Amino acid sequence: MNADFCGRGLATAAVQGICQMAGSQWGLHRIEASTLLRNTGSQRVLLNSGFELIGTAPRYLKIAGSWQDHNLYQRILDD
């Protein structure tokens, strides 16, 4: 990501907007997300957007030929 946009809350605002639409327009009850264990920036965005860490999934996705562990997050939309 371009350094000019880091730390300005743009990703958090985008995620919060999607969560709003998911609940009010699409009728979803819950949203899930996952991040690589070392992706602290994305984890911060999710936590700032009302997601909670629900666990770690070993070998969740194969990335560049290697299975990678991921942190799993959820947000219940009608709370």
Wavefront OBJ file of the C-alpha trace (Angstrom):
o trace
v 0.000 0.000 0.000
v 1.172 3.510 -0.736
v 2.623 5.068 2.422
v 0.613 8.255 1.771
v -2.568 6.380 2.690
v -1.339 4.366 5.705
v -2.677 5.282 9.117
v -5.487 7.500 7.844
v -8.341 5.162 8.749
v -9.379 4.531 5.150
v -9.372 0.733 5.419
v -11.267 0.864 8.709
v -13.886 3.172 7.184
v -14.245 0.853 4.183
v -14.683 -2.246 6.358
v -17.201 -0.479 8.591
v -19.159 0.633 5.514
v -19.294 -2.905 4.141
v -20.433 -4.217 7.544
v -23.220 -1.620 7.585
v -24.378 -2.663 4.104
v -24.068 -6.356 4.939
v -26.466 -5.992 7.846
v -28.928 -3.377 6.644
v -29.139 -4.094 2.901
v -28.124 -7.727 2.554
v -29.609 -9.048 5.805
v -26.449 -10.840 6.922
v -26.098 -11.837 10.562
v -22.350 -12.337 10.725
v -19.151 -11.642 8.783
v -15.906 -13.605 8.982
v -12.387 -12.523 8.069
v -8.943 -14.038 8.308
v -5.398 -12.669 8.282
v -1.932 -14.096 8.198
v -0.503 -14.207 11.720
v 2.060 -11.500 10.931
v -0.408 -9.076 9.288
v -0.857 -6.745 12.223
v -2.166 -3.881 10.083
v -5.169 -5.872 8.859
v -5.743 -7.250 12.348
v -5.863 -3.708 13.720
v -8.397 -2.700 11.026
v -10.639 -5.645 11.904
v -10.463 -4.999 15.649
v -11.164 -1.281 15.128
v -14.171 -2.284 13.009
v -15.814 -4.345 15.739
v -14.486 -7.799 14.839
v -13.314 -10.192 17.525
v -10.555 -12.771 17.316
v -12.124 -16.226 17.499
v -9.067 -18.421 17.005
v -6.202 -19.529 14.839
v -6.573 -21.922 11.914
v -3.434 -23.939 11.248
v -2.540 -24.387 7.578
v -5.634 -22.410 6.536
v -4.596 -21.326 3.032
v -1.867 -22.313 0.627
v 0.039 -19.176 -0.345
v 3.026 -19.260 -2.708
v 3.194 -23.039 -2.377
v 3.190 -23.125 1.420
v 0.313 -23.698 3.858
v -0.071 -20.644 6.112
v -1.691 -20.289 9.541
v -4.325 -17.542 9.862
v -6.067 -15.695 12.661
v -9.865 -15.903 12.324
v -12.174 -13.005 13.178
v -15.934 -12.490 13.240
v -18.388 -9.678 13.679
v -21.991 -10.329 14.656
v -23.973 -7.642 12.850
v -27.180 -7.487 14.836
v -25.593 -6.785 18.222
l 1 2 3 4 5 6 7 8 9 10 11 12 13 14 15 16 17 18 19 20 21 22 23 24 25 26 27 28 29 30 31 32 33 34 35 36 37 38 39 40 41 42 43 44 45 46 47 48 49 50 51 52 53 54 55 56 57 58 59 60 61 62 63 64 65 66 67 68 69 70 71 72 73 74 75 76 77 78 79
